[in-house]
Amino acid sequence: MMRLLKRLSGGDFELISVNDDDSPPYAILSHTWTDGQEVTYNELVASTGKGKTGYAKIRFCVNRAAEDGIEYSWVDTCCIDRSTSTELSTAINSMFRWYRRASKCYVYLSDISVPEEVTNAEAFRITWEEAFRRKLLAPATVEFFSKEGKRLGSRISLEQEIHEITEIPIGLLRGQSLTEFSVEERMSWAAKRTTTLKEDKVYCLLGIFGVFLSLIYGEGEVYATLRLREEIQRRQDGRGTEGLQDLTVSSLLPFPRNELFIGREDQLQYLEQFLLFPNTHRRMTICGLGGCGKSALALEFAYRALARHVLKNFPAFVAPATAQMLNSHEAIFCL
């Protein structure tokens, strides 16, 4: 489950909850937090916090998305109830996936101001170093905006500046696979990043390595880094890969594996007996009520099959079922 901001006809917006596996197209905001000025989930629900500077960022994201024909938006300050530790942990472990799935990513640079007399903001030369050093470069389409909401450029048009400041390879900015970079290279991308909470400097890397960690604020950066490396090593040992550079979200699978998945062995065995039949290519639809764990079951099965090297040539897809799809598959498995 994730929350989104839905823009209403009058220009206002409201929070709604959507199925994480079947969310509508949405835009996402990347920004720098300002202590005491961000609008929280509870404040938005109570219709307070409009006097904070952070409210302007939320309205910018919603309005800009509307200009791009997108009805929904996601902003981390108000779409996550941070007073609930379970929800916060789930959100941080899902963050990389949410950014990947966003139709647009708007990077709001509150410390970059473009004078009113400048008509072409993209040609306005500014100091990018402090701006890019702190920004999350989402894998989706990324556009950069000034404090006034003027478009400064895209990840493509600004790739050289981004590379020079963050040391993220230009090839990666253009879509090169994460599997082509070693663990140490990927760890280095966050070396210059500054965060309000020092542990977040490590937690922001979870999606890059396709791992899950419980959040322990107060453990410090050193111990968080140690736990991350141990989890990477554990995943590498469990999958039997030859090198750590191969550890990432599989190119065949859209999401990282849920290391907290337990049970359901009978259902997994049934899937294996039907789908992994020798010398055949079979298709199955898994159906059931929302939230019963269809995607979780399918993903766990796919990772187990990958570990046995039986899905090398058979990519897996997670999509809403249609009548045509149901009729075309050899079996329907209802949970």
C-alpha positions as CSV (number, residue, x, y, z in Angstrom):
1,M,0.0,0.0,0.0
2,M,1.2,3.5,-0.8
3,R,-0.4,6.9,-0.5
4,L,-0.7,9.4,-3.3
5,L,-1.8,13.0,-3.6
6,K,-4.8,13.3,-6.0
7,R,-5.4,16.7,-7.6
8,L,-9.0,17.8,-7.4
9,S,-10.9,19.9,-10.0
10,G,-10.5,23.1,-8.0
11,G,-6.7,22.8,-7.8
12,D,-6.7,21.4,-4.2
13,F,-5.5,17.9,-3.4
14,E,-6.2,15.0,-1.1
15,L,-4.5,11.9,0.1
16,I,-5.6,8.5,-1.1
17,S,-4.4,5.0,-0.6
18,V,-3.7,2.7,-3.6
19,N,-2.6,-0.8,-4.1
20,D,1.2,-0.9,-4.3
21,D,1.0,-3.4,-7.1
22,D,-1.6,-1.5,-9.2
23,S,-1.0,2.2,-8.7
24,P,-2.0,4.8,-11.3
25,P,0.6,6.9,-13.1
26,Y,2.1,9.4,-10.7
27,A,4.8,12.1,-10.4
28,I,7.3,12.0,-7.6
29,L,9.2,14.9,-5.9
30,S,12.9,14.8,-5.0
31,H,13.9,17.7,-2.7
32,T,16.0,18.7,0.3
33,W,14.3,18.7,3.7
34,T,14.2,21.8,5.8
35,D,14.0,21.3,9.6
36,G,10.6,22.4,11.0
37,Q,9.3,23.5,7.6
38,E,8.1,20.2,6.1
39,V,4.4,19.4,6.0
40,T,3.9,16.0,7.7
41,Y,1.2,13.3,7.0
42,N,-0.7,14.2,10.2
43,E,-0.6,17.9,9.3
44,L,-1.9,17.4,5.8
45,V,-4.8,15.2,7.1
46,A,-5.7,17.9,9.7
47,S,-5.4,20.6,7.0
48,T,-2.7,22.4,8.9
49,G,0.9,23.3,7.9
50,K,0.0,25.5,5.0
51,G,2.1,28.3,6.4
52,K,5.3,26.2,6.2
53,T,7.7,26.6,3.2
54,G,7.3,22.9,2.5
55,Y,3.7,23.3,1.5
56,A,4.9,25.3,-1.6
57,K,6.9,22.3,-2.7
58,I,3.9,20.0,-2.4
59,R,1.7,22.4,-4.4
60,F,4.5,22.8,-7.0
61,C,4.6,19.0,-7.5
62,V,0.9,18.6,-7.8
63,N,0.5,21.5,-10.2
64,R,3.5,20.6,-12.4
65,A,2.2,17.0,-12.6
66,A,-1.2,18.4,-13.8
67,E,0.6,20.3,-16.5
68,D,2.2,17.1,-17.6
69,G,-1.2,15.3,-17.6
70,I,-0.6,13.4,-14.4
71,E,-3.4,13.3,-11.8
72,Y,-1.4,11.8,-8.9
73,S,1.8,12.8,-7.1
74,W,3.9,11.4,-4.3
75,V,5.9,13.5,-1.8
76,D,7.8,11.7,1.0
77,T,7.1,14.4,3.6
78,C,3.3,13.9,3.7
79,C,2.6,10.6,1.9
80,I,4.4,8.6,4.7
81,D,3.1,8.5,8.3
82,R,6.5,8.7,9.9
83,S,5.0,8.3,13.4
84,T,4.5,4.6,12.6
85,S,7.8,2.7,12.6
86,T,6.4,-0.2,10.5
87,E,5.2,2.1,7.8
88,L,8.4,4.1,7.7
89,S,10.5,1.0,7.4
90,T,8.3,-0.4,4.6
91,A,8.4,2.9,2.7
92,I,12.2,3.3,2.9
93,N,12.7,-0.3,1.7
94,S,10.2,0.4,-1.2
95,M,11.6,3.8,-2.1
96,F,13.8,2.7,-4.9
97,R,11.0,0.8,-6.6
98,W,8.6,3.7,-6.1
99,Y,11.0,6.1,-7.9
100,R,11.6,3.6,-10.7
101,R,7.8,3.3,-11.3
102,A,7.1,7.1,-11.3
103,S,6.1,8.6,-14.6
104,K,8.0,11.8,-13.8
105,C,10.5,12.9,-11.1
106,Y,10.7,16.5,-10.3
107,V,13.9,17.6,-8.5
108,Y,13.0,20.8,-6.6
109,L,16.1,22.9,-5.9
110,S,15.0,25.2,-3.1
111,D,18.5,26.7,-2.9
112,I,18.6,27.7,-6.5
113,S,16.9,31.0,-7.4
114,V,16.5,32.3,-11.0
115,P,15.9,36.1,-11.3
116,E,12.6,37.2,-12.7
117,E,14.3,39.0,-15.6
118,V,15.8,35.6,-16.8
119,T,13.4,34.3,-19.5
120,N,15.4,31.2,-20.4
121,A,16.1,29.4,-17.1
122,E,17.8,26.5,-18.8
123,A,20.5,28.8,-20.2
124,F,21.0,30.5,-16.8
125,R,24.4,29.4,-15.4
126,I,24.4,28.6,-11.7
127,T,26.6,26.8,-9.2
128,W,25.4,23.2,-9.4
129,E,27.7,21.6,-6.8
130,E,25.7,21.9,-3.7
131,A,22.5,21.3,-5.5
132,F,23.4,18.0,-7.1
133,R,25.4,16.7,-4.2
134,R,22.3,16.3,-2.1
135,K,19.8,15.2,-4.7
136,L,18.4,11.8,-5.3
137,L,18.8,10.8,-9.0
138,A,15.8,8.6,-9.6
139,P,15.9,6.1,-12.4
140,A,12.8,7.4,-14.1
141,T,12.5,10.6,-16.2
142,V,14.1,13.4,-14.1
143,E,13.6,17.2,-14.5
144,F,15.2,19.9,-12.4
145,F,13.4,23.1,-11.2
146,S,14.4,26.2,-9.4
147,K,12.8,27.6,-6.3
148,E,10.5,29.6,-8.5
149,G,9.4,26.5,-10.4
150,K,11.4,27.3,-13.5
151,R,12.7,24.3,-15.4
152,L,16.5,24.1,-15.4
153,G,17.0,21.0,-17.5
154,S,16.7,17.2,-17.4
155,R,19.0,14.4,-16.4
156,I,20.1,14.1,-20.0
157,S,20.7,17.8,-20.7
158,L,22.6,18.1,-17.4
159,E,24.3,14.8,-17.4
160,Q,27.8,16.2,-17.5
161,E,27.2,18.5,-14.5
162,I,25.6,15.6,-12.6
163,H,28.5,13.3,-13.4
164,E,31.1,15.8,-12.3
165,I,29.5,16.5,-8.9
166,T,28.1,13.1,-8.0
167,E,30.7,10.9,-9.8
168,I,27.8,8.8,-11.0
169,P,28.9,7.4,-14.5
170,I,27.3,9.0,-17.5
171,G,26.5,5.5,-18.8
172,L,24.3,4.9,-15.7
173,L,22.5,8.2,-16.2
174,R,21.7,7.1,-19.7
175,G,20.2,3.7,-18.6
176,Q,23.2,1.4,-18.2
177,S,22.4,-1.6,-16.0
178,L,23.5,-1.5,-12.3
179,T,24.9,-5.0,-12.7
180,E,27.8,-3.6,-14.7
181,F,29.0,-1.7,-11.6
182,S,30.8,-3.3,-8.6
183,V,29.5,-3.0,-5.0
184,E,32.3,-0.6,-4.1
185,E,31.4,1.7,-7.1
186,R,27.8,1.7,-6.0
187,M,28.6,2.4,-2.4
188,S,30.8,5.4,-3.5
189,W,27.8,7.1,-5.1
190,A,26.4,8.0,-1.7
191,A,29.8,9.0,-0.2
192,K,29.3,12.7,-0.7
193,R,25.6,12.7,0.1
194,T,24.4,14.6,3.2
195,T,21.3,13.5,5.1
196,T,19.5,14.8,8.2
197,L,19.8,11.4,9.8
198,K,23.2,9.8,9.2
199,E,21.8,6.3,8.9
200,D,19.8,7.4,5.9
201,K,23.0,7.8,4.0
202,V,23.2,4.0,4.1
203,Y,19.5,3.2,3.9
204,C,19.2,5.1,0.6
205,L,21.4,2.4,-1.0
206,L,19.0,-0.5,-0.3
207,G,17.2,-0.4,-3.6
208,I,20.5,-0.1,-5.6
209,F,21.5,-3.5,-4.1
210,G,18.0,-5.0,-4.1
211,V,18.1,-5.8,-0.3
212,F,15.9,-5.2,2.7
213,L,17.0,-4.0,6.1
214,S,15.2,-3.1,9.3
215,L,15.7,0.5,10.2
216,I,17.5,1.2,13.4
217,Y,17.9,4.9,13.9
218,G,20.6,5.6,16.4
219,E,22.9,2.8,15.2
220,G,25.1,5.2,13.4
221,E,26.5,5.2,9.8
222,V,29.3,2.7,10.6
223,Y,27.1,0.0,12.0
224,A,24.4,0.6,9.3
225,T,27.1,0.2,6.7
226,L,28.2,-3.0,8.3
227,R,24.7,-4.5,8.3
228,L,24.3,-3.5,4.7
229,R,27.5,-5.3,3.7
230,E,26.5,-8.3,5.7
231,E,23.1,-8.5,4.0
232,I,24.8,-8.1,0.6
233,Q,27.1,-10.9,1.4
234,R,24.3,-13.1,2.7
235,R,22.3,-12.5,-0.4
236,Q,25.3,-13.3,-2.6
237,D,26.0,-16.5,-0.7
238,G,22.4,-17.6,-0.9
239,R,22.1,-17.1,-4.6
240,G,25.5,-18.7,-5.3
241,T,26.7,-15.9,-7.6
242,E,30.3,-15.7,-8.6
243,G,30.9,-12.0,-7.7
244,L,29.3,-9.3,-5.7
245,Q,29.1,-7.1,-8.8
246,D,26.2,-9.3,-10.0
247,L,24.1,-8.5,-6.9
248,T,21.2,-6.1,-7.8
249,V,17.5,-6.2,-8.7
250,S,17.4,-8.9,-11.3
251,S,17.1,-7.6,-14.9
252,L,14.3,-10.2,-15.3
253,L,12.4,-9.2,-12.3
254,P,10.9,-5.7,-11.6
255,F,11.3,-5.7,-7.8
256,P,13.8,-6.8,-5.1
257,R,13.2,-10.0,-3.2
258,N,11.3,-9.8,0.1
259,E,13.7,-11.4,2.6
260,L,10.9,-11.4,5.2
261,F,8.8,-13.8,3.1
262,I,7.9,-17.0,5.1
263,G,5.6,-19.9,4.7
264,R,3.2,-20.8,1.8
265,E,5.4,-23.7,0.9
266,D,2.4,-25.7,-0.4
267,Q,1.4,-22.9,-2.8
268,L,5.0,-22.5,-4.0
269,Q,5.3,-26.3,-4.5
270,Y,2.1,-26.2,-6.6
271,L,3.4,-23.4,-8.8
272,E,6.7,-25.3,-9.3
273,Q,5.0,-28.5,-10.3
274,F,2.8,-26.8,-12.9
275,L,5.1,-24.1,-14.3
276,L,8.5,-25.8,-14.2
277,F,7.5,-28.9,-16.1
278,P,10.4,-30.1,-18.3
279,N,10.6,-29.0,-21.9
280,T,7.4,-26.9,-21.7
281,H,6.5,-23.2,-21.5
282,R,3.4,-22.8,-19.4
283,R,1.5,-19.7,-18.3
284,M,-0.7,-19.2,-15.2
285,T,-2.8,-16.5,-13.8
286,I,-2.8,-16.0,-10.0
287,C,-6.0,-14.3,-8.8
288,G,-7.5,-13.3,-5.5
289,L,-8.7,-10.4,-3.4
290,G,-6.5,-7.3,-3.2
291,G,-3.9,-7.6,-0.5
292,C,-3.9,-11.4,-0.2
293,G,-0.3,-11.7,-1.4
294,K,-0.5,-12.6,-5.1
295,S,2.5,-10.5,-6.1
296,A,4.5,-11.6,-3.1
297,L,3.9,-15.2,-3.9
298,A,4.8,-14.8,-7.6
299,L,7.9,-12.8,-6.8
300,E,9.2,-15.4,-4.3
301,F,8.5,-18.2,-6.8
302,A,10.4,-16.3,-9.5
303,Y,13.4,-15.7,-7.4
304,R,13.6,-19.4,-6.3
305,A,13.3,-20.4,-10.0
306,L,16.1,-17.9,-10.9
307,A,18.3,-19.4,-8.1
308,R,17.9,-22.8,-9.9
309,H,18.8,-21.2,-13.2
310,V,15.5,-22.2,-14.8
311,L,14.2,-18.7,-15.7
312,K,17.1,-17.5,-17.7
313,N,15.0,-17.1,-20.9
314,F,11.6,-16.6,-19.3
315,P,11.0,-13.0,-18.0
316,A,8.2,-12.6,-15.5
317,F,5.6,-9.9,-15.6
318,V,3.2,-8.6,-12.9
319,A,0.2,-6.8,-14.3
320,P,-3.6,-6.4,-13.7
321,A,-5.4,-9.4,-15.0
322,T,-7.8,-9.0,-17.9
323,A,-10.4,-11.4,-19.3
324,Q,-8.3,-11.9,-22.4
325,M,-5.3,-12.8,-20.2
326,L,-7.3,-15.2,-18.1
327,N,-8.6,-17.0,-21.2
328,S,-5.1,-17.3,-22.8
329,H,-3.4,-19.0,-19.8
330,E,-3.4,-22.7,-19.2
331,A,-4.3,-22.5,-15.5
332,I,-5.8,-20.1,-13.0
333,F,-4.6,-20.3,-9.4
334,C,-7.0,-18.6,-6.9
335,L,-5.8,-17.6,-3.4
